[in-house]
């Protein structure tokens, strides 16, 4: 018996734009692929009247819903209602859960989550009052984006503004906000290259498909290099014709491509993505990547970037659709998924608190455990973790190891305390801290580092929280952390700010010319420790 697949998409009005009507193309190609795989299919347009959907599911229950709903009632922000409804009905469905769509569809909220997971994203200012202001530069160039709209709606050359002050940028935001019900935000414009990295679920975890770069080489020198609405949807426009994607890269680009793939995998984990996704990047003129957007419901049309990446990877479209279906039916072998009774969508084992995913307190091999004692294997573990971050010079790595050695040799009299995080018996992150001897109740956090392979799980926050608890328990009242002021440490500084630390001072050229020392502080008194 084959799978009964209900292909669900948002209902499309007769006067739909090209962007809105594209979902019908996606439904058609998914339908064809499912039939090639031997599955029975049915298509349904979904509206805000979810009772009609409930009736359909009750009368014609599918084995799985292929969810292509991109908006409801003309609003992208309501798209998450469908997976929430399906989960409540315990119906299996493809793609990410509603919590992921809520998080990724609201762009500033997604950016906050990126920062919380130490992932690079450009500074921004919102029209509705929230902002990340520490690194806003004036004068500077900013791109004005709708908070909720996708498919590059509202993005054209006029969306790029130059502001000489915060007030001027806020005025530009207020003017543009009149066009969008959900508000707009200003993001620092990253001049440079643009990449799309697609990811597909697999039996062994997410597979990163070959990265694609948008080729702006045929743009005039004075034309802004952006992928706006016309470049995606207006087939006769200059932008559409002159923004091809390319997959051929020079050998010198390979380290960058590997780093983009690494960041895409971290996004997949940090945002609890299922099935398939696309991560969009800008790479600045210094070669640093910045995450623009995580699309947890990317376009599957034949001429879109996801299909092109599949082809480049040598994966047929039907094979990719089968993998997406497989990911929606966990716990079964591919053979079993060809013949199953109707199944219900099982809730995940995680609870979401704010922007962090907190694992349940069950004794499984994948759990993180913490310890404060230092053992002889720790110096090597610390060396490997600190070096793997790629943030520290060799001499700095040696200093990190020396502190662990000193604690092993002298015990508590060394003045160095530690928190180690372990997974399956292996150290995956740690913090080192100690009392500032000339103070009554102040502490320094000397080191905090997480193995790159274990990042994007909120582990850094958890380790820092354990260190704060230990400091509070020892009578500490103030904590200080120093870090670099270099641009590539921007996400690190934002991480400390997200953890409640405030910048206390900045010392120019402290570590090296152009490498400032930034000191952060936090009071534990009254902080709920």
Secondary structure, DSSP 8 states (H G I E B T S, - for coil): ---EEEEEEE---TT--HHHHHHHHHHHHHHHHHHHTT-EEEEEEE-S-HHHHHHHHHHS--SEEEE----BTTBGGGTHHHHHHHHHTT--BSS--HHHHHHHHSHHHHHHHHHHTT-----EEETTS-EE-TT--SSEEEEEEESS--TTTT-SGGGEEEESSHHHHHHHHHHHHTT-TT-EEEEE---EEEEEEEEE--TTS-EE---EEE--TTS-TTS-----HHHHH-TTSHHHHT--EE----GGGHHHHHHHHHHHHHHHHHTT--SEEEEEEEEETTS-EEEEEEETT----TTSHHHHHHHHHT--HHHHHHHHHHHHSTT--TTGGGS---------SEEEETTEEEE-S---TT-EEEE-S--TTHHHHHHHHHHHTT-S-HHHHHHHHHHHHHHHHHGGGG--EEEEEEETTEEEEEEEEEE-TTSSSEEEEEEEEE-GGG-SSSHHHHHHHHHHHHHHHTT--EEEEEEE-SGGGHHHHHHHHHTT-EEEEEEEEEEETTEEEEEEEEE-TTTT-
